């Protein structure tokens, strides 16, 4: 018998494959009470432009046996772990986790964590989490200890929908015992902090409505708050960029170009610096094209000497089931090379193999 949770995951997954848009289901209606908060976030952000799709003839018990076999004896069969987890959807992985616990009486993530190491382990553990759980985990890690990985805060908060941010907030509070907003405020300051707090309210207008007169007014106010004066009134940028809907903002950007003779991104670079510049640029880029934003983040994580693995892993794990096909197309268009070839040239071993599986070929 499937649990209500399993049925819900499967139902949502099959709805998605009939062409549903990216969706976070925050209803706990089909979740059993014992599943804690990740039942609140119940099903993951799923799109129909991912490289990871539902495995045909899925049998969680067979996958459990394969994973158990991969961890038996000396050493671990990383290839088997990759083969199972990189070819199952988020919903299917939840069912594998549940079946593993029923069969073995232990947590799959704990067992894999003790068997694996390095970047490969980070990818595998990320794949086992629901998206809001993974995002909350990444945000927590970005603020843990000395220093803050501001890029992680920006990558996640500038690109997620209201529903996604609400689920992240709920999970963070449950798992870490404090509000995400309080954590962010304790780790950031100034106008950068205020932008993040605004994004965390999950209050952006998500309608398609464009108010022409307001768009012209918004463009004018941004211009007068920046290029047209000495110093910059960043609050005006915040009010427009963190609150208005996507279609409206695209119209604002067009008007801004007419008024100022400059692209909004160019003006942000001229008027701001540091993390504030980065977060405003990320918002503008996500409004224009999320796949292009993620393609650029992937490119920058691998170009030049060394690899920023934390960014590479976060992007590949979090987008594999949502819009990786579009990200790959944008990557090729923007950089003239395939994402696959970049990953292949920049990584090695089992880490490379699992990332290439998530990438889904050339």
WOLIN-V826530 format. One record per residue. N is the residue number from 1. RES is the residue in one letter. PHI is phi in whole degrees, 0 to 359 (none if undefined). NEAR is the number of other ideal C-beta (glycine too) atoms within 10 Angstrom. Layout:
N | RES | PHI | NEAR
N | RES | PHI | NEAR
//
This chain:
1 | X | none | 4
2 | X | 282 | 11
3 | X | 286 | 15
4 | X | 301 | 13
5 | X | 299 | 22
6 | X | 298 | 19
7 | X | 300 | 12
8 | X | 297 | 23
9 | X | 301 | 27
10 | X | 296 | 19
11 | X | 297 | 14
12 | X | 295 | 20
13 | X | 297 | 21
14 | X | 292 | 12
15 | X | 297 | 14
16 | X | 299 | 23
17 | X | 286 | 12
18 | X | 268 | 7
19 | X | 103 | 7
20 | X | 293 | 14
21 | X | 283 | 9
22 | X | 305 | 19
23 | X | 213 | 19
24 | X | 251 | 22
25 | X | 267 | 21
26 | X | 258 | 15
27 | X | 285 | 13
28 | X | 260 | 16
29 | X | 303 | 9
30 | X | 257 | 18
31 | X | 255 | 22
32 | X | 281 | 13
33 | X | 298 | 7
34 | X | 286 | 8
35 | X | 269 | 16
36 | X | 59 | 13
37 | X | 290 | 20
38 | X | 291 | 23
39 | X | 276 | 21
40 | X | 297 | 18
41 | X | 280 | 28
42 | X | 24 | 25
43 | X | 230 | 29
44 | X | 294 | 30
45 | X | 288 | 26
46 | X | 231 | 24
47 | X | 241 | 17
48 | X | 247 | 17
49 | X | 239 | 17
50 | X | 267 | 23
51 | X | 272 | 20
52 | X | 266 | 23
53 | X | 233 | 16
54 | X | 301 | 16
55 | X | 286 | 13
56 | X | 289 | 5
57 | X | 60 | 5
58 | X | 300 | 17
59 | X | 226 | 14
60 | X | 301 | 20
61 | X | 293 | 13
62 | X | 294 | 13
63 | X | 295 | 24
64 | X | 298 | 22
65 | X | 298 | 14
66 | X | 294 | 16
67 | X | 291 | 23
68 | X | 297 | 14
69 | X | 298 | 11
70 | X | 292 | 20
71 | X | 255 | 18
72 | X | 280 | 10
73 | X | 70 | 8
74 | X | 285 | 4
75 | X | 78 | 9
76 | X | 231 | 18
77 | X | 273 | 16
78 | X | 298 | 19
79 | X | 298 | 12
80 | X | 293 | 15
81 | X | 299 | 23
82 | X | 298 | 23
83 | X | 299 | 17
84 | X | 286 | 21
85 | X | 286 | 25
86 | X | 279 | 22
87 | X | 245 | 16
88 | X | 237 | 22
89 | X | 284 | 23
90 | X | 302 | 24
91 | X | 298 | 25
92 | X | 293 | 23
93 | X | 295 | 22
94 | X | 296 | 26
95 | X | 291 | 23
96 | X | 296 | 23
97 | X | 300 | 17
98 | X | 294 | 19
99 | X | 296 | 20
100 | X | 297 | 24
101 | X | 295 | 13
102 | X | 295 | 11
103 | X | 281 | 14
104 | X | 256 | 14
105 | X | 77 | 7
106 | X | 224 | 10
107 | X | 274 | 13
108 | X | 300 | 25
109 | X | 298 | 15
110 | X | 296 | 10
111 | X | 296 | 15
112 | X | 294 | 22
113 | X | 298 | 15
114 | X | 282 | 11
115 | X | 270 | 17
116 | X | 253 | 19
117 | X | 209 | 11
118 | X | 64 | 11
119 | X | 294 | 21
120 | X | 298 | 23
121 | X | 298 | 18
122 | X | 301 | 20
123 | X | 294 | 25
124 | X | 300 | 25
125 | X | 295 | 20
126 | X | 296 | 20
127 | X | 294 | 25
128 | X | 279 | 21
129 | X | 264 | 23
130 | X | 290 | 25
131 | X | 310 | 26
132 | X | 292 | 28
133 | X | 292 | 22
134 | X | 295 | 23
135 | X | 298 | 28
136 | X | 297 | 27
137 | X | 299 | 18
138 | X | 295 | 23
139 | X | 297 | 24
140 | X | 300 | 16
141 | X | 297 | 14
142 | X | 293 | 22
143 | X | 250 | 20
144 | X | 281 | 13
145 | X | 72 | 6
146 | X | 286 | 4
147 | X | 80 | 9
148 | X | 226 | 16
149 | X | 271 | 18
150 | X | 301 | 18
151 | X | 301 | 20
152 | X | 293 | 19
153 | X | 301 | 29
154 | X | 293 | 23
155 | X | 307 | 27
156 | X | 280 | 22
157 | X | 288 | 26
158 | X | 279 | 24
159 | X | 246 | 21
160 | X | 268 | 23
161 | X | 282 | 15
162 | X | 305 | 15
163 | X | 297 | 18
164 | X | 297 | 23
165 | X | 294 | 22
166 | X | 298 | 19
167 | X | 295 | 30
168 | X | 297 | 27
169 | X | 303 | 18
170 | X | 296 | 18
171 | X | 293 | 26
172 | X | 302 | 26
173 | X | 298 | 17
174 | X | 294 | 15
175 | X | 281 | 15
176 | X | 250 | 16
177 | X | 73 | 7
178 | X | 211 | 12
179 | X | 291 | 13
180 | X | 300 | 25
181 | X | 300 | 16
182 | X | 296 | 11
183 | X | 297 | 20
184 | X | 296 | 22
185 | X | 295 | 15
186 | X | 284 | 12
187 | X | 244 | 18
188 | X | 227 | 20
189 | X | 208 | 10
190 | X | 64 | 11
191 | X | 293 | 19
192 | X | 301 | 22
193 | X | 300 | 18
194 | X | 295 | 17
195 | X | 295 | 27
196 | X | 297 | 23
197 | X | 298 | 17
198 | X | 299 | 17
199 | X | 296 | 25
200 | X | 291 | 21
201 | X | 290 | 14
202 | X | 53 | 18
203 | X | 249 | 12
204 | X | 297 | 20
205 | X | 296 | 14
206 | X | 245 | 11
207 | X | 281 | 10
208 | X | 260 | 9
209 | X | 291 | 10
210 | X | 244 | 16
211 | X | 264 | 13
212 | X | 304 | 10
213 | X | 297 | 7
214 | X | 292 | 15
215 | X | 297 | 22
216 | X | 296 | 17
217 | X | 297 | 14
218 | X | 300 | 24
219 | X | 298 | 22
220 | X | 296 | 16
221 | X | 293 | 16
222 | X | 296 | 28
223 | X | 299 | 20
224 | X | 290 | 13
225 | X | 277 | 20
226 | X | 232 | 23
227 | X | 304 | 17
228 | X | 273 | 11
229 | X | 220 | 11
230 | X | 278 | 4
231 | X | 83 | 8
232 | X | 231 | 19
233 | X | 267 | 15
234 | X | 295 | 19
235 | X | 299 | 12
236 | X | 297 | 16
237 | X | 298 | 25
238 | X | 302 | 21
239 | X | 304 | 16
240 | X | 282 | 23
241 | X | 288 | 25
242 | X | 263 | 21
243 | X | 245 | 15
244 | X | 286 | 22
245 | X | 282 | 17
246 | X | 300 | 17
247 | X | 300 | 15
248 | X | 297 | 22
249 | X | 295 | 25
250 | X | 300 | 15
251 | X | 291 | 20
252 | X | 300 | 26
253 | X | 297 | 19
254 | X | 297 | 14
255 | X | 296 | 19
256 | X | 300 | 25
257 | X | 301 | 15
258 | X | 295 | 10
259 | X | 289 | 16
260 | X | 262 | 18
261 | X | 77 | 10
262 | X | 229 | 16
263 | X | 287 | 13
264 | X | 303 | 27
265 | X | 295 | 15
266 | X | 296 | 13
267 | X | 294 | 22
268 | X | 299 | 24
269 | X | 296 | 14
270 | X | 284 | 13
271 | X | 266 | 20
272 | X | 238 | 20
273 | X | 209 | 10
274 | X | 61 | 11
275 | X | 294 | 21
276 | X | 294 | 21
277 | X | 300 | 16
278 | X | 298 | 19
279 | X | 288 | 28
280 | X | 293 | 27
281 | X | 297 | 18
282 | X | 298 | 23
283 | X | 298 | 25
284 | X | 299 | 22
285 | X | 295 | 18
286 | X | 294 | 19
287 | X | 293 | 23
288 | X | 285 | 15
289 | X | 191 | 14
290 | X | 299 | 21
291 | X | 303 | 22
292 | X | 293 | 18
293 | X | 299 | 23
294 | X | 292 | 27
295 | X | 299 | 24
296 | X | 294 | 18
297 | X | 296 | 22
298 | X | 295 | 26
299 | X | 301 | 16
300 | X | 292 | 13
301 | X | 288 | 22
302 | X | 243 | 18
303 | X | 286 | 13
304 | X | 74 | 7
305 | X | 282 | 4
306 | X | 77 | 9
307 | X | 229 | 17
308 | X | 274 | 17
309 | X | 298 | 18
310 | X | 300 | 18
311 | X | 288 | 18
312 | X | 303 | 24
313 | X | 295 | 23
314 | X | 301 | 27
315 | X | 294 | 22
316 | X | 291 | 27
317 | X | 289 | 23
318 | X | 282 | 23
319 | X | 251 | 28
320 | X | 304 | 24
321 | X | 256 | 28
322 | X | 253 | 25
323 | X | 214 | 21
324 | X | 299 | 24
325 | X | 299 | 16
326 | X | 288 | 19
327 | X | 298 | 29
328 | X | 299 | 22
329 | X | 296 | 17
330 | X | 294 | 22
331 | X | 301 | 24
332 | X | 297 | 16
333 | X | 295 | 11
334 | X | 280 | 13
335 | X | 239 | 16
336 | X | 72 | 7
337 | X | 224 | 12
338 | X | 280 | 16
339 | X | 300 | 27
340 | X | 305 | 17
341 | X | 293 | 14
342 | X | 295 | 20
343 | X | 297 | 21
344 | X | 300 | 16
345 | X | 279 | 11
346 | X | 250 | 16
347 | X | 230 | 20
348 | X | 208 | 10
349 | X | 63 | 11
350 | X | 293 | 21
351 | X | 301 | 22
352 | X | 297 | 16
353 | X | 300 | 18
354 | X | 289 | 26
355 | X | 295 | 27
356 | X | 293 | 19
357 | X | 294 | 19
358 | X | 293 | 25
359 | X | 292 | 24
360 | X | 79 | 17
361 | X | 81 | 9
362 | X | 297 | 11
//
